């Protein structure tokens, strides 16, 4: 089934709705102002002015009204991707929290069917680097209610244990991605995505070497690419869901520590870590941080100087 999306001015939108009025159907999805169903084509009009044509007759019907939205070229590294990937049903996966001293590594996988792509865009999904944390906090619950997904949160007590046994972050992330993808595939079974797209953090061979001892390894139609959140909305949605889960855990840790815990690994993080050490002790600080980060030694220097 093919998809074609047009952006039309209000007067053209009125013409589209009048043209298909005899084929009108009810659609209660967010952002939808009109929908029609032909024998071989579904037509959906959104508040934003986008009109989506889906089905075997999509190109025919769309040609009555204008030219499709131009594709934006994104410079990436990784696999050679299908040219129509952005319009296909895809499970995307992404992670956050890997560079943060406080808080967990969080991985999410998310399935977006081709007929949900425009709806997800209407919900505001884009590359999470272009969104604020507050926006993602508001957006994620709607995505989680709409899309099949899985989110995994690795708390730092567990992280420190397995990292201390020699596991690299790359191995940890690969195992979490594989697990999240398994969960989503099980949720949508027997349906299958056209592809699985992983926001690349390791070369394909290295990724699969990390998880070679797993009983079930997801390999079918798996693609790796950098900047994947710009290539398919499933990865962008997964990134938002992962960030939301990370932020909720950071809120919980701040409440436990009785101080607002900062993100990242800056000098401000060192100062807060030293304050937490004085108030709650080393064991508590270790339980909420990635203990092997250089921030630990920097915070201990502040502690030894008795600056707090």
Phi, psi and omega per residue, in radians:
X1 nan 2.299 -3.112
X2 -1.723 2.694 3.088
X3 -2.125 2.423 3.007
X4 -2.343 2.306 -3.140
X5 -2.105 2.291 3.072
X6 -2.054 2.664 2.949
X7 -1.984 2.080 -3.022
X8 -2.141 2.614 3.061
X9 -1.248 2.857 -3.074
X10 -0.946 -0.680 -3.105
X11 -1.185 -0.607 3.089
X12 -1.246 -0.633 3.081
X13 -1.024 -0.752 3.113
X14 -1.052 -0.689 3.133
X15 -1.156 -0.700 3.123
X16 -1.068 -0.839 -3.101
X17 -1.133 -0.650 3.104
X18 -1.172 -0.716 -3.098
X19 -1.071 -0.669 -3.060
X20 -1.809 0.290 -3.019
X21 -1.062 -0.577 -3.125
X22 -1.291 -0.215 3.140
X23 -1.908 0.248 -3.056
X24 -1.109 2.435 3.032
X25 -2.281 2.819 -3.135
X26 -1.502 2.265 3.044
X27 -2.337 2.125 -3.076
X28 -1.745 0.179 -3.089
X29 -1.158 2.607 3.130
X30 -1.000 2.386 3.059
X31 1.484 -0.167 -3.104
X32 -1.518 2.224 3.118
X33 -1.902 -0.285 -3.133
X34 -2.829 2.512 3.066
X35 -2.538 2.534 3.116
X36 -2.446 2.674 -3.123
X37 -2.261 2.015 3.031
X38 -1.695 3.103 -3.120
X39 -1.052 -0.657 -3.079
X40 -2.189 0.167 -3.066
X41 -2.594 2.406 2.979
X42 -1.844 2.385 -3.124
X43 -2.085 2.209 -3.135
X44 -2.266 2.236 3.130
X45 -1.907 2.292 -3.113
X46 -1.919 2.748 3.139
X47 -0.984 -0.552 -3.086
X48 -1.220 -0.188 -3.083
X49 1.723 0.003 3.069
X50 -1.424 2.479 3.054
X51 -2.181 2.159 -3.123
X52 -1.903 2.305 3.070
X53 -1.968 2.196 -3.107
X54 -2.222 2.408 3.072
X55 2.175 -3.123 -3.090
X56 -1.136 -0.435 -3.137
X57 -1.755 0.282 -3.059
X58 -1.046 -0.819 -3.119
X59 -1.116 -0.695 3.135
X60 -1.075 -0.858 -3.099
X61 -1.215 -0.713 -3.130
X62 -1.109 -0.580 -3.110
X63 -1.114 -0.289 3.104
X64 -1.283 -0.294 -2.933
X65 -2.157 -0.281 3.112
X66 2.722 -2.880 -3.108
X67 -1.765 2.564 3.114
X68 -1.092 2.762 3.059
X69 -1.047 2.333 3.096
X70 -1.143 2.485 3.076
X71 -1.399 2.518 3.086
X72 -1.695 2.243 3.121
X73 -1.427 2.232 3.135
X74 -2.003 2.223 3.119
X75 -1.365 2.054 -3.067
X76 -2.335 2.952 2.971
X77 -2.153 2.572 3.130
X78 2.350 -2.587 -3.091
X79 -1.246 2.753 2.951
X80 -1.296 2.168 -3.000
X81 -1.773 2.600 3.048
X82 -1.030 2.432 -3.087
X83 -1.110 -0.429 -3.123
X84 -1.788 0.338 -3.045
X85 -0.945 -0.708 -3.046
X86 -1.113 -0.291 -3.115
X87 -1.829 0.117 -3.081
X88 -1.763 2.905 3.037
X89 -1.347 2.120 -2.994
X90 -2.445 2.482 2.863
X91 -1.673 2.145 3.094
X92 -1.947 2.625 3.091
X93 -2.394 2.578 -3.124
X94 -2.713 2.937 -3.125
X95 -2.422 2.868 3.060
X96 -2.580 2.914 3.082
X97 1.556 -0.001 -3.061
X98 -1.232 -0.504 -3.114
X99 -1.762 0.119 -3.110
X100 -1.654 2.302 3.103
X101 -1.170 -0.832 3.049
X102 -1.542 2.741 2.991
X103 1.466 2.923 -2.956
X104 -1.632 2.701 2.825
X105 -1.248 2.276 -3.086
X106 -2.253 2.257 -3.140
X107 -2.130 2.403 3.060
X108 -2.310 2.549 2.995
X109 -2.182 2.543 -2.998
X110 -2.563 2.360 3.121
X111 -1.801 2.189 3.054
X112 -2.120 1.973 3.059
X113 -1.220 2.749 -3.104
X114 -1.069 -0.544 3.134
X115 -1.404 -0.027 3.080
X116 -1.802 -0.132 -2.992
X117 -1.025 -0.847 -3.112
X118 -1.194 -0.633 3.087
X119 -1.070 -0.782 3.132
X120 -1.086 -0.697 3.081
X121 -1.123 -0.661 3.124
X122 -1.146 -0.481 3.079
X123 -1.303 -0.062 3.037
X124 1.742 0.175 -3.061
X125 -1.219 2.274 3.010
X126 -2.680 3.133 3.089
X127 -0.842 2.166 -3.052
X128 -1.097 -0.376 3.098
X129 -1.171 -0.276 3.123
X130 -1.676 0.022 -3.099
X131 -2.042 2.598 3.067
X132 -1.436 2.815 3.093
X133 -1.040 -0.685 -3.134
X134 -1.103 -0.706 3.108
X135 -1.106 -0.740 -3.133
X136 -1.188 -0.587 3.061
X137 -1.043 -0.687 -3.122
X138 -1.345 -0.576 -3.032
X139 -1.428 -0.652 -2.985
X140 -1.020 -0.762 -3.123
X141 -1.009 -0.658 3.101
X142 -1.156 -0.712 3.118
X143 -1.114 -0.752 -3.105
X144 -1.164 -0.528 3.104
X145 -1.363 -0.404 -3.036
X146 -1.672 -0.629 -2.957
X147 -1.976 2.544 2.993
X148 -1.228 2.238 -3.040
X149 -2.668 2.946 3.003
X150 -2.492 2.399 3.107
X151 -2.298 2.283 -3.112
X152 -2.070 2.271 -3.124
X153 -2.055 2.041 3.125
X154 -1.746 1.790 -3.117
X155 -1.214 2.703 -2.959
X156 -1.230 -0.397 3.027
X157 -1.034 -0.803 3.097
X158 -1.210 -0.739 3.136
X159 -0.994 -0.832 -3.115
X160 -1.102 -0.613 3.129
X161 -1.123 -0.914 -3.072
X162 -1.315 -0.534 3.063
X163 -1.162 -0.646 3.116
X164 -1.183 -0.342 3.095
X165 -1.604 0.147 3.028
X166 1.772 0.095 3.111
X167 -1.362 2.280 3.070
X168 -1.420 2.855 3.043
X169 -1.065 -0.633 3.121
X170 -1.040 -0.757 3.117
X171 -1.150 -0.756 3.138
X172 -1.052 -0.812 -3.125
X173 -1.137 -0.732 -3.138
X174 -1.067 -0.761 3.118
X175 -1.108 -0.708 -3.138
X176 -1.200 -0.710 3.091
X177 -1.074 -0.827 -3.128
X178 -1.037 -0.718 3.141
X179 -1.164 -0.774 3.141
X180 -1.107 -0.711 3.119
X181 -1.120 -0.714 3.082
X182 -1.020 -0.781 -3.121
X183 -1.037 -0.786 -3.103
X184 -1.199 -0.734 3.101
X185 -1.032 -0.681 3.101
X186 -1.157 -0.648 -3.127
X187 -1.188 -0.596 -3.080
X188 -1.676 -0.111 -3.134
X189 -0.911 2.336 0.194
X190 -1.579 0.056 3.095
X191 -1.149 2.580 3.109
X192 -2.278 2.538 3.083
X193 -1.323 2.772 3.016
X194 -1.144 -0.696 3.120
X195 -2.575 2.853 2.917
X196 -2.010 2.260 -3.084
X197 -2.099 2.055 3.136
X198 -1.827 2.245 3.046
X199 -1.157 1.961 -2.888
X200 -1.211 2.187 3.016
X201 -2.117 -0.092 3.102
X202 -2.692 2.670 3.046
X203 -1.069 2.675 -3.085
X204 -0.895 -0.861 -3.098
X205 -1.085 -0.698 3.124
X206 -1.177 -0.749 3.120
X207 -0.983 -0.890 -3.077
X208 -1.254 -0.475 3.040
X209 -1.145 -0.636 3.114
X210 -1.055 -0.598 -3.010
X211 -1.941 0.327 -3.011
X212 -1.094 -0.403 -3.124
X213 -1.584 -0.039 3.119
X214 -1.186 2.540 3.139
X215 -1.199 -0.662 -3.130
X216 -2.192 2.016 -3.111
X217 -2.000 2.184 -3.122
X218 -1.409 2.012 -3.101
X219 -2.206 -0.457 -2.983
X220 -1.177 2.147 3.069
X221 0.982 0.613 3.122
X222 -1.566 2.275 3.093
X223 -2.075 2.564 3.078
X224 -2.104 2.356 3.064
X225 -2.727 2.489 2.934
X226 -1.276 2.781 -3.131
X227 0.951 0.571 -3.068
X228 -1.111 -0.462 3.136
X229 -1.136 -0.300 3.068
X230 -1.622 -0.108 -3.046
X231 -1.773 -0.478 3.080
X232 -2.665 2.440 -3.069
X233 -1.152 -0.323 3.121
X234 -1.136 -0.672 3.115
X235 -1.260 -0.699 3.094
X236 -1.071 -0.746 3.114
X237 -1.131 -0.726 3.107
X238 -1.084 -0.693 3.126
X239 -1.097 -0.700 3.135
X240 -1.188 -0.768 3.135
X241 -1.116 -0.742 3.113
X242 -1.082 -0.746 -3.132
X243 -1.132 -0.700 3.113
X244 -1.037 -0.808 3.130
X245 -1.126 -0.683 3.096
X246 -1.079 -0.797 -3.118
X247 -1.130 -0.660 3.103
X248 -1.112 -0.683 3.109
X249 -1.204 -0.655 3.081
X250 -1.112 -0.654 3.059
X251 -1.061 -0.761 -3.135
X252 -1.113 -0.746 3.139
X253 -1.152 -0.668 3.107
X254 -1.085 -0.693 3.116
X255 -1.149 -0.733 3.121
X256 -1.121 -0.739 -3.074
X257 -1.415 -0.200 -3.129
X258 1.062 0.623 3.085
X259 -2.794 2.582 3.121
X260 -1.261 2.075 -3.088
X261 -1.564 2.196 -3.115
X262 -1.415 2.730 3.063
X263 -1.517 2.909 3.074
X264 1.510 -2.703 -3.083
X265 -2.562 0.697 -3.055
X266 -1.500 -3.128 3.078
X267 -1.118 -0.513 3.061
X268 -1.084 -0.661 3.093
X269 -1.093 -0.732 3.107
X270 -1.025 -0.760 -3.111
X271 -1.127 -0.765 3.129
X272 -1.153 -0.665 3.119
X273 -1.080 -0.724 3.122
X274 -1.119 -0.711 3.114
X275 -1.107 -0.730 3.128
X276 -1.145 -0.658 3.112
X277 -1.033 -0.838 -3.126
X278 -1.126 -0.620 -3.043
X279 -1.465 -0.661 -2.987
X280 -2.131 -0.178 3.109
X281 1.629 2.934 -3.050
X282 -1.164 -0.728 -3.087
X283 -1.063 -0.735 3.120
X284 -1.148 -0.791 -3.137
X285 -1.032 -0.765 -3.128
X286 -1.089 -0.627 -3.064
X287 -1.191 -0.326 -3.085
X288 -2.002 0.145 -3.103
X289 -2.253 2.851 2.960
X290 -1.519 1.681 -2.861
X291 -1.109 -0.443 -3.107
X292 -1.410 -0.174 3.103
X293 -1.072 2.674 3.123
X294 -1.098 -0.348 3.131
X295 -1.023 -0.529 -3.140
X296 -1.069 -0.866 -3.133
X297 -1.137 -0.654 3.124
X298 -1.152 -0.724 3.115
X299 -1.141 -0.673 -3.141
X300 -1.152 -0.573 3.068
X301 -1.119 -0.696 3.092
X302 -1.158 -0.682 3.109
X303 -1.077 -0.809 -3.101
X304 -1.140 -0.486 3.093
X305 -1.428 -0.126 3.141
X306 0.974 0.820 -3.105
X307 -1.421 -0.191 -3.072
X308 -2.170 nan nan
